[in-house]
Amino acid sequence: MKIKCIIVNKYKNIITIAYIILLFISTILILQINYKNSEPQIIKISLPKVTQSVKTAKDEIESLTKTEIINQTRVNNLKEYQNMPESIDGHKVVGKLEIPKIELTTYILGYTSKESLNKSVTKLTGPEINNEGNFCITGHNYNNGRMFGKLKQLEIGDKIILTDTYDRSVTYTVNTIDTVTPKEVEVLSQNTLGEREVTLITCTTGALKRIVVRAIEEYD
């Protein structure tokens, strides 16, 4: 009887151990299932193409840069306009003359007289500056930086720039250079067929003849 009880107890122990092992395995499986269910889900989001975004940003930056350059140019032009005097020693200024070839930059006075010619180059005849017609400018051949002393150095194709008091500039290209007598006034003709032209006039040494440089508006 005693042996029988021992055997029964032995089986009970085996069953208990098996139950514990089974319970342990079940617990592990449950934990694994719960872990998998708790894993974060990956959500796919459609993002814009990085290349296109970078290109758009670059274009915007370039646009801003160009705008800044344009604005700065306008500021510089405004300063230049503000620096243009209304008059020089009582003689009205109507614009500015630039001839890069001979490094000449000077103001144009609005009326030709003995007194004004001693100050700078002057308007002799023609329309308002940079309007249709032949805008004629005369000046002494003094080589003092404001006059036409180097005018004889110009050649066909050289540039002449006229700027009015509103800072509007027009570029002209030299197309004829002549030496004429004081009586040859045809160079002052306003028959330009609606085009804008400029004529520069100065005396030769001794004032016996006139050097006449004529230029026409340059188109893009």
Buried (B, 14 or more C-beta within 10 A) or exposed (E): EEEEEEEEEEEEEEEEEEEEEEEEEEEEEEEEEEEEEEEEEEEEEEEEEEEEEEEEEEEEEEEEEEEEEEEEEEEEBEEEBEEBEEEBEEBBBBBBBBBEBBEBEBBBBBEBEEEBBEBBBBBBBBBEBBEBBBBBBBBBBEEEEBBBBBBBEBEEEBBBBBBBBEBEBBBBBBEEBEEBEEEEEEBBBEEBEEEBBBBBBBBEEEEEBBBBBBBBBEEE
